[in-house]
Amino acid sequence: MNQPRTDSPTTEATPPDIVRAAYMELVVTDLAAAREFYVDILGLVVTEEDETAIYLRTLEEFIHHNLVLRVGDEPAVAALAFRVRSPQDLDRAEDYYRDLGCDVRRSAEGFVRGIGAAVRVQDPLGFPYEFFYETEHVARLAWNYERYGAGALVRLDHFNQVYPDVVAGAAYLEDLGFKRTEDIRDDDGITYAAWFARKHTVHDTALTGGDGPRMHHIAFSTHEKHNILYICDKLGALRRSDCIERGPGRHGVSNAFYLYLRDPDGHRVEIYTQDYYTGDPDNPVVTWDVHDNQRRDWWGNPVVPSWYTEASTVLDLDGDPVPLQQRQEAKEMDVTIGADGFSYTRKGETDHGFKLGNQV
């Protein structure tokens, strides 16, 4: 059942042609502790660093970075950055968001090292989005197997955003050119979460229904699930298993194998592998029943409450925290935590709790 589209800003301007999620800029309070977590433990590659920032990338990446760690007073997210298809798409991004009435900033030199001309906006949902085309190329280490550890992170896969009105947020992202691949709903038509792609995987970003805008997590891919199991073993050997928030496990949504970690500032990081191809134009949307306890974990394991309630603050373009809006509709946590009697693993003989079809 589809919900009516919530009123949201519209424009006749052409949106930028987004290629993929490219990097996130995180504010951390202890740069040394963040470096230990992301470099020494998770194995991200240092492109460059100084006393205020570290620029990191995955092993198969050729652009300057996938993650910027910048020191600050409070943990937060300063930018969710997407690469666009051409320099002309910066003009389109600027026009598009100005027509929506958003705060828009453009820099000919870029806002961080390694990135050329870029546009940053505080989008209609309140998130700090960046769009860029020009970037420094660095060595792609795909063939440097001597650099690979057993838990090698090979690509940035996606972001996940928390926002109270998933229907309005989904309408905005679909207007921006994202394709919905999966969502979670109930019989009353309430949408609890939705997944959106530009590259041909399950998602480049997602919306989780909750108080927001906040950043739920950034996700990096491994090649195989045994890489994720190694990361768990490594954290245990280092007596750092308290970094593990949830998993390892298999998602129903996305079908991916997953592990959720918390960095020293509480930012959530997902390690992710083995989702599926979504590139055909008639790729069917998968809709899950919110009461199906296999949607979040295919093995039916419960989700820890912090996964639903905690997320990272996002900043506006002046570096100030964006105020939270409260979720008015039911939250997924409302039907999950303490409500096992309303959930199921098997529903009939053939109903697996999800439906296929272009239900956007």
N, C-alpha and C positions, 0 to 999 in steps of 0.2 A: 504494500500500500504506500503510495507516494504522498508526502505532505505537500500542502501548498507552499509555493515559494514565498519566503519572507521578504518584505520590502528591503531593498538594499540599493546603494548608489549604482547608477548605470551611466554609460557613456556610449556614444557612437564611434569614439576613437578606436583605432586598431591596437590590440594589445601586443606586447613584444612576443616574439617567437622564442619560447624558452626551450632549451635543449635538455637541461638536467639540473638537479641540485648539485652545487659545486663546492661550497664551503660554508662553515659557520664561524662566526667570531664570538668567542666566549670570554667573559670577564671572570678572572679567578683571583683569589685573595693571596695565594702563596704560589708564586711561579715555580719555585723549586719542587714543591710537592706535586704540582700539576705535571711538571716535566717528568718526575719519577713515574707517575701513573701512566701517562700517555706514551712515553718513550721507553723507559726502562722495563715497564711491565707489559704494556700492550704492543710495543714495537713500532709505533709510527715513526716515520723518517723525518728528521729535522732538516728542513730546507735552509733556514737561517734563523738566528735568534740574537737578541740583545738583552739588556737588563730589564726591559719592560714588556717584551713580547717574544713568543716562539711561534714559528710558522712550520706546520707539520703536514705531511702527506702520506697517503697509502702507497704500497709498493708498486702498484700498476699505474699510478697517476702520472701524468705528464705536465699538468698545470702546476703552478707554483706551490699551491697548498690546498688542503681540504679542511684544515682547522687552524684557526688563530687563537692562541692563548694570550690574553692581554691582562696585565695585572691591574687591579682596581680595589676599591674599598669594599664592595659588596658583589657577590656572585650574580651574574646576569648574562643575558644574551644580547649582543650588540647588533648582530646582523645574521639573517638567513639569506645566503647568496646563491643566485641562479645564473648559469651561463646562458647567454642568448646567441642566436644563430649568426648575427651580423652586427657591424657597428651601427647600422641604421636602426636596429632594434632599441638602441638607447634613446633615440629620438621618440620612437613609439612609446617606450616606457614612460618617458617624461610627459608626453602629451596625454597618455592614457590616465595616469594618476593625477595630473593637474585637473583633467576634466572630472575626475571623481572627487575633487576637492581635498586631496590628500597633501600632506607636507612632503615636498619633493626637493631633494638636493642633488646637484650634479657636480662631479669633480673630473676635470680633464686628466689629472694625475692619479686618480683612484684614491680610495679611502684607506687602503692598507698596502703594504709592500707586495710587489709581484703582480698586481692588478692594475691595468691601465684605466682609461676613462670608464666611469661607472656612475650609475644613478642609484641613490638610496631613497626609499620612500617609507613613510609610516602608512601602511596600507589601510583599507577600510575596516579591517578587523583589529587594527592596532599593532600589528607585527612590523618589525623593521626588516623590510626586504631590500636586497641589493640585486641589481642587474648589471652584468658586465660581459664584454666580448674579449677585449685585449688582455692577455696574460703572458707572463714570462713562461717559457717552456723549460722544464728541467728533465733530468734523466728518468725515463721510465725504467723501473727496476724489475720488470716482469721476468727477465731472463737471468737476473742476478740471484740465483738460488742460494748462493753462499750468504745472502742477506736475509733469507727467509728463516724465521723460527717456526716451531711447530704450530704456533697460533697466529700465523701471518695474516694481517689485515690488508686486503688487496684493493678494495674500492670503498669510497663513500657511497652508501646506498640511498639514504633518505633522511628526512626530518619528520618529526611528529609534533603537531601543535595542539594546544588545549584552547578551546573556545566554547563559550556557553551556548551559542545558537548554531548548531551544525548545519541546519538547513540553509540559513543565510550565508554561512561560510562556504558551504558547498556551491551555492549559486555564484558567489564571487569567484571561486577557483575555477569553476567550469567556464565562466565568462572569460577568464584569463587564459583559457586554452588547455586546462588540465582535463584528463579523462578519468571519470570515476571507474574504479575496478571492483571494489567491494564496499559493503556497508553493513551496519548492525542496526536492526529495527525491532519494534515489537508489534503486536497485533493491533495496537491503537495508532500505529503509524509514526510513533516517536522515533527519531533517528538519534542514535547514541554515538556513532562514530562513522567515518567514511575515509576511503583511501583514494589517492589521486596520482596519476602518472603522466609524465612527459616522455621519459625513456621507456623502453619496451619491457618493463618489469611491473610488479604490482603497485609500486608507488615511488614518487619522489618526495611527497609530503602526505600527511594525513591529518585529519581533524578528530580529536577526542573530545567528547562533550564534557565540559566542566568549567569551573571558574577560570576566566582568562581575560585577555590573552596571556598565555604562558607557553614555554617550550617544554614539551614532554620528554623528548629524547632526540639524539642524533645517532644514526646507525651506520656501522661499518661492516662490510662483507668479508667473510672468509671463503675459501674454495669449498671446504667440506665441513661436515659437522664434527669430525674428530679434531679439527682445529679449535673449535669452541670447547670441547672437553679438555683439551690441553690447557687452555687458559684457566679453566676451573682448577685443574691440578696445580698449575703454577701459582695461582693465588693462594691455594692451600699450603703449598710448600713455603711460600713467603710469609705465612701467617697473616694474609690479607684477605681471607675469605669473607670478612665483614663487608668488603666491597660488593659482594654478590647480593643483589636485591631479589632477583627472581630467575628461576631456571637453573640449569638448562632444560629446554623443553621444545616441543613442536607446536607451533601455532596452528589453529584451524584457519583463521583469517591469514591469508598469504601463503599458507602451507609451509612456511619457513621454519627452520631450526633456529632457536634464539637463546640469548643470555642477556640479562639486564644487569648492569653494573652502575655504581654511583662513584663519581670521582671525589677527590678530597673536599670539594666545595658543594657536593650534593648534586651536581649536574648528572643527568642520567644518560648512559651510553648503552646502546644495544649492539651486540655482536650477532650477525645475521647471515644466514646462508640458505640456498636451495628453495627460493620461491619460483615463480613460473612466468612464462612469456605471455605478454598481453598486447602485442603489437598489431594484430589484425584490426581493421576498422570496425568489424562487428564483434569484437571481443565481448562476451557476455559478462554483465555485472553479477557478482555473487552477493546475495543478501542473506545475512545470518539472523536467526532469531536470538534476541538478547538473552532469552532464557536457556539457550543451548550452552551448557558449560564446557563444550569443546571448542567454542569459537575462539577463545583466548588461549586455551591450552588443549591441544588435541588429545592429550592423555587424561583430561578431566581434572588436573590438579588445580586447586584454588589459587586465586590471584591475591597477593599480599595487599592489604589496604593502602599502603604508601604508594603503590603503583597508580592508584586511582586519585589520590588526594594531593600528592606532592609533585611539583614541577618548578622549572626555573623562571624567574622574573625576566621579562623582556624590557628593553630600553627604547625610548623614543630617539629621534635624531639628534637631540640635544644631550643625550646620555642620562635622561631621567627615567625612573621606573614608570611603566605604563600602568595606570590604575586598573584594577580588576573589575570585570563585570560578573555578576552572579548568574549561574545557570538556573533558569526558572523551571524548565521541564525536568522530568525524572533523570537522574544520573545512572550510569551503568552500575556504579557502586551500590545504588539503592536496591538493585535486583540481584546483586552478586554477594556482597558481604552480609553474612547473617541471614541470607534468604535462600539457603540451599533447597528448601522445600518447593521453591518455585522454578527450579532448574531441572534439566534432564540431560542424560547422556544418550538414551535411545528413546525415540518418539515414534512409535509405530514400527512396522517392519521395514519400510523403505525410506522413510523421511529422515534425512540426516541433518535437519535443522537449518538448511540453507536452500536458497532458490537460485536458479540460473536464469538470466535474461537481461535485456537492456531495460532496466527499471529506473533509469534516471529521469 
